[in-house]
């Protein structure tokens, strides 16, 4: 008897979920969400974007000197100069020789 109930429960769940999805779709078509809700979502997204821009701007202001072009003289400021610890060859490293199979 338990196997019969389990066998019938699976199609019943599928049919009920299909009916629920159909009714939910029709309800959303008849009553679309309020424009105020969409407007509030847009405003919240804009606030998050403004906050992200502020974070990026402050990070660039703090660390922008690290990405400056070395050929351009830096303005005198209180930022410490980073000494180059590398050797005399400052170009890209040579590629490794190709191995033969």
N, C-alpha and C positions, 0 to 999 in steps of 0.2 A: 504494500500500500504506500509506503514511503517513497518508493521509486516512481510510482504513478504520480504522486503529488509534485515531486521534483520535476518530472518530465513535463507536467502541465504548467508549472510555475514559470519556467523559462519563456515559453511563448506568450504567457500572460503579461510578463514584465515587458517584453518587447512591444506588444500591442499597446499597453498602457503608456509606455514612454513615447511611442509614436503619436498617440492621441494627445498627450500633453504637449509635445512639440508643435503639432498642428494648431492646437488651440492658442498656444503662446504666440505663434507666428501671426495668427489672425488678430489677436489682441493688440500686438505691436503695430500692425498695419492700421487698425482703426484708431488707436490712441498713440500717436508718436510721442516721444519724449518732449517735454517742455523746452522751448528755445532758451529759457533761462538756464536750464541745466547745461545745455551745450555752451552757452555763453560763459557760464561759470567754469566749465571745463577748459575753455580757451583761455580765460583769464588766469586760471591756475597754471596752465602750461606756460603762459607768458611769464608769470612770476618765477617759475622754476628756471626758465631760460635766462631771465635777467640775473638770477642768483648765480647760475653757472658762468655767465659772462663776467660777473664781478669776481668770481673765484679765479678764472683764467687770467683776467687782467691783473689781479694782485699777484698771482704767481709769476706772470711775465715781468711785472715791475720788480719783483724780488730777484728773479733769476735770469732776466733778460741779458745781463752782461756776460753770462756764460756762453750765450749763443751769438755774440757779436762777431763780426768779421774781423779777423786778426790784422788785416791790412789797414783798417780804418783806425786812426788813433782814438783811444778811449778818453772820454771826458774825465777830468780830475774829480775824484769823489772819495768817499770813505770806504769803498769796497776794496778789500785786499787783492793784490795781484797774485795770480796763480802762476807759479814758476813751472816751466816745462821740464819735466823730469826725463824726457826721452833723449835719445842720442842725436847726433848731427843730422841723420837722415830723417826728415820729417814727412816724406812722401808715403804713399801707400806701400804696403809690404808686397814683395814679389809673390806671384802665384806659385804654388807647389808644383814640382815637375809631375807630368802625367805618368801614371804607372802603366806598365805593359802587362797584359794578362798572362 
